[in-house]
């Protein structure tokens, strides 16, 4: 019998919306199913009382984001719609914040590192530049470091290079454990993106591309998909109490969710672990500024495992707050994220505002927005890297997969780039016109 749909995409985050957009431009008919009542996924933006709260992702790169910039061009957006942040990041060490983290100036000013650690960092960066082509973000399993973890890579260097740079970046940006996360994918991403001075954010909120895409697509929100199974010539989805057939399904959801929906998923899908992410956005009556010229502060796990850092959101872009007001986002550290992701939102507010008092004394929130992601960001473990080659080499299938975990690159660029690659796989496949039941 004829299928109900041509292509069904499960998940209306930026990966799912982009793959739907790509396929629609190629002439395919696509419907997107989203379990939540809104689009955007981990790029959702919430608007309240004139505040614009980015619940997940906060920035993009001028460099290292080619798929994103291609997509923005197709949406009629330019760098005017994603201006430079124009401020840097600081590192907390021994009672004070040190600016210039992730900026070449940090090699001179210190950025919280000892002289020995800065010398070692300079050598590491020089070697990375010389071998840059071998650190391809599309192929994280093929870097010269193979399955070496971040902690293993840095063991031969001064200890503070790990404790006051790589560990806080890995845990603050991604929630990773450096003893489990492989260094190759991290260095590939950092090498591609470059210094923090080139970071940008979307005008109007990080969900801007997702909203523009959704306006052009057939998106059904509030519609959970319960299961997916490949059939002869297509696939079947369980949507509520009904079975829906499609020539092609793309699961654009976190890897653990995809594995639960599709018991026949490849080994790689089941091998990718996710780390939880919890953020509390504090809506303020007046602005705060921890360190002049910065928009964010890293707090290393060795200083405070409960608290990974904070972002001053109006420093990312002034449209995030009403005139004269402030907005600061507090990020849970590795010692608290799992508990807070599973607990009530009030507990996250209690814990993170108490921890933040050390860095922003007297912080008073007029209101809060809590973001709890059980599946926050993918972590590139040795097991995941080992399973990836077979996943990449497999022939096109009635059930495909997209998301930032596709190449173990926890960023919106990782999600958008996966959508490009997966759309090409779908278009390469020649599905039959008949889908069998069963």
Secondary structure as GFF3:
##gff-version 3
##sequence-region A 1 438
A	DSSP	beta_strand	5	10	.	.	.	ID=ss1
A	DSSP	alpha_helix	14	25	.	.	.	ID=ss2
A	DSSP	beta_strand	30	33	.	.	.	ID=ss3
A	DSSP	three_ten_helix	41	43	.	.	.	ID=ss4
A	DSSP	beta_strand	45	48	.	.	.	ID=ss5
A	DSSP	beta_strand	51	54	.	.	.	ID=ss6
A	DSSP	beta_strand	60	61	.	.	.	ID=ss7
A	DSSP	alpha_helix	66	74	.	.	.	ID=ss8
A	DSSP	three_ten_helix	79	81	.	.	.	ID=ss9
A	DSSP	beta_strand	88	93	.	.	.	ID=ss10
A	DSSP	beta_strand	96	101	.	.	.	ID=ss11
A	DSSP	alpha_helix	106	109	.	.	.	ID=ss12
A	DSSP	alpha_helix	115	130	.	.	.	ID=ss13
A	DSSP	three_ten_helix	132	134	.	.	.	ID=ss14
A	DSSP	three_ten_helix	140	142	.	.	.	ID=ss15
A	DSSP	alpha_helix	150	154	.	.	.	ID=ss16
A	DSSP	alpha_helix	159	161	.	.	.	ID=ss17
A	DSSP	pi_helix	162	166	.	.	.	ID=ss18
A	DSSP	alpha_helix	167	174	.	.	.	ID=ss19
A	DSSP	alpha_helix	183	193	.	.	.	ID=ss20
A	DSSP	three_ten_helix	196	198	.	.	.	ID=ss21
A	DSSP	beta_strand	199	200	.	.	.	ID=ss22
A	DSSP	alpha_helix	208	216	.	.	.	ID=ss23
A	DSSP	beta_strand	218	220	.	.	.	ID=ss24
A	DSSP	beta_strand	225	231	.	.	.	ID=ss25
A	DSSP	beta_strand	234	239	.	.	.	ID=ss26
A	DSSP	beta_strand	242	251	.	.	.	ID=ss27
A	DSSP	alpha_helix	255	261	.	.	.	ID=ss28
A	DSSP	alpha_helix	267	271	.	.	.	ID=ss29
A	DSSP	beta_strand	273	284	.	.	.	ID=ss30
A	DSSP	beta_strand	294	299	.	.	.	ID=ss31
A	DSSP	beta_strand	307	312	.	.	.	ID=ss32
A	DSSP	alpha_helix	313	316	.	.	.	ID=ss33
A	DSSP	three_ten_helix	318	320	.	.	.	ID=ss34
A	DSSP	beta_strand	326	332	.	.	.	ID=ss35
A	DSSP	alpha_helix	337	342	.	.	.	ID=ss36
A	DSSP	alpha_helix	345	356	.	.	.	ID=ss37
A	DSSP	beta_strand	367	379	.	.	.	ID=ss38
A	DSSP	alpha_helix	382	393	.	.	.	ID=ss39
A	DSSP	beta_strand	399	401	.	.	.	ID=ss40
A	DSSP	alpha_helix	412	428	.	.	.	ID=ss41
###
